[in-house]
Amino acid sequence: MYRVTLTLARCPEHPDGSTGRGYQILAPLGRDGRLDAELWRHVRDRCRVRRFWTDERDRHGRLVHRAGGEGGATWLIDYDDRTDADDEAGYRLGTHAFVEGEYVSIRDAGDETYHTFRVAHVSREAAGSRSQA
């Protein structure tokens, strides 16, 4: 399991990006830094996400892998399993390597637009660690 920190990349509203807007994700990664769907099946209850956004309360959810979508599967963040209206899908997250300096995109549930995030930090979680993302 790895703890991945994503921060908002450069965009028109934030020309220098924003370290105050992003996600901290606890996820299974393969040797290549990509999300490992097979391992996720065994540890999915530990795959947590914390969304941090300046001037907003943190949101806590789960990293979910679902069949269908681009490439046959979709990775998304689920904040409330009673509805999918708040889900934030990643753009082809299964094909991107979570390596420091790389970029990934996540669709904001509020306005349905994709925002680009820079992989700011990746660290291995200690075995058995129960810390919150």
C-alpha positions as CSV (number, residue, x, y, z in Angstrom):
1,M,0.0,0.0,0.0
2,Y,1.2,3.5,-0.8
3,R,0.2,7.0,0.3
4,V,-0.1,9.3,-2.7
5,T,-0.5,13.0,-2.4
6,L,-1.9,14.9,-5.4
7,T,-1.9,18.7,-5.6
8,L,-3.7,20.9,-8.1
9,A,-1.5,21.5,-11.2
10,R,-1.3,24.8,-13.1
11,C,-4.6,26.0,-14.5
12,P,-6.1,29.4,-15.4
13,E,-7.4,30.0,-11.9
14,H,-4.1,28.9,-10.3
15,P,-1.2,29.7,-12.6
16,D,1.3,28.3,-10.1
17,G,-0.9,25.3,-9.1
18,S,-2.1,25.0,-5.5
19,T,-0.7,22.8,-2.7
20,G,-3.9,23.6,-0.7
21,R,-6.1,21.7,-3.1
22,G,-5.7,18.0,-3.7
23,Y,-6.1,14.5,-2.6
24,Q,-4.3,12.1,-0.3
25,I,-4.9,8.5,-1.4
26,L,-4.1,5.2,0.2
27,A,-3.9,2.7,-2.6
28,P,-2.2,-0.5,-3.8
29,L,0.4,0.2,-6.5
30,G,2.3,-2.2,-8.6
31,R,6.1,-2.0,-9.2
32,D,5.4,0.3,-12.1
33,G,3.5,2.8,-9.9
34,R,0.1,2.0,-11.5
35,L,-3.0,1.1,-9.5
36,D,-3.2,-2.7,-9.0
37,A,-6.8,-3.9,-9.4
38,E,-6.0,-7.4,-8.3
39,L,-4.4,-6.3,-5.1
40,W,-7.2,-3.7,-4.6
41,R,-9.7,-6.6,-4.4
42,H,-7.9,-7.9,-1.3
43,V,-7.4,-4.5,0.4
44,R,-10.3,-2.4,-0.8
45,D,-11.5,-1.6,2.8
46,R,-8.1,0.1,3.4
47,C,-8.2,2.2,0.2
48,R,-9.1,5.6,1.5
49,V,-9.1,9.1,0.1
50,R,-9.0,12.5,1.7
51,R,-9.9,15.5,-0.5
52,F,-8.4,18.7,0.9
53,W,-9.5,22.0,-0.6
54,T,-8.6,25.5,0.7
55,D,-11.5,27.1,2.6
56,E,-13.5,23.9,2.5
57,R,-13.9,21.0,5.0
58,D,-11.9,17.9,4.1
59,R,-14.0,15.1,2.4
60,H,-13.3,11.5,3.1
61,G,-14.1,8.6,0.8
62,R,-13.0,5.3,-0.7
63,L,-11.0,4.5,-3.8
64,V,-13.3,2.2,-5.9
65,H,-12.6,0.1,-9.0
66,R,-15.7,-0.6,-11.2
67,A,-16.1,-2.5,-14.4
68,G,-16.9,-0.5,-17.5
69,G,-15.7,2.8,-18.7
70,E,-12.6,3.7,-20.7
71,G,-10.3,0.7,-21.2
72,G,-12.9,-1.6,-19.5
73,A,-12.7,-0.3,-16.0
74,T,-13.1,2.9,-14.0
75,W,-11.3,4.1,-10.9
76,L,-13.2,6.6,-8.8
77,I,-13.6,8.3,-5.4
78,D,-16.8,7.4,-3.7
79,Y,-17.8,9.7,-0.8
80,D,-21.2,8.2,-0.1
81,D,-22.1,4.7,-1.2
82,R,-25.8,5.5,-1.1
83,T,-25.5,7.6,-4.2
84,D,-23.2,8.0,-7.2
85,A,-24.0,11.8,-7.6
86,D,-20.9,12.6,-5.5
87,D,-18.5,10.2,-7.2
88,E,-15.3,11.7,-8.7
89,A,-13.9,9.6,-11.5
90,G,-10.3,9.6,-12.6
91,Y,-9.4,10.0,-16.2
92,R,-7.8,6.6,-17.2
93,L,-6.3,6.3,-13.7
94,G,-5.5,2.7,-14.3
95,T,-3.0,3.6,-17.1
96,H,-1.2,6.4,-15.2
97,A,1.8,5.8,-13.0
98,F,1.7,7.4,-9.6
99,V,5.3,8.6,-9.7
100,E,6.3,12.0,-8.3
101,G,6.2,14.7,-10.9
102,E,3.6,12.9,-13.1
103,Y,0.1,14.2,-13.7
104,V,-3.4,12.7,-13.4
105,S,-6.9,14.1,-13.9
106,I,-10.0,13.7,-11.7
107,R,-13.5,14.9,-12.5
108,D,-15.0,17.2,-9.9
109,A,-18.5,15.9,-8.9
110,G,-19.7,19.5,-8.4
111,D,-19.2,20.8,-11.9
112,E,-18.3,17.7,-13.9
113,T,-15.0,19.3,-15.1
114,Y,-11.7,17.5,-15.0
115,H,-8.9,19.1,-13.0
116,T,-5.2,18.1,-13.4
117,F,-3.2,17.2,-10.4
118,R,0.5,16.7,-10.0
119,V,1.8,13.6,-8.1
120,A,3.5,15.5,-5.3
121,H,4.6,12.7,-3.0
122,V,4.5,8.9,-2.9
123,S,5.5,6.8,0.2
124,R,5.1,3.2,1.1
125,E,2.7,2.6,4.0
126,A,3.9,0.4,6.9
127,A,2.3,-3.1,6.9
128,G,-0.8,-3.1,9.0
129,S,-1.0,0.7,9.3
130,R,-4.6,1.9,9.8
131,S,-4.0,5.6,9.3
132,Q,-6.7,7.6,7.5
133,A,-6.0,9.0,4.1
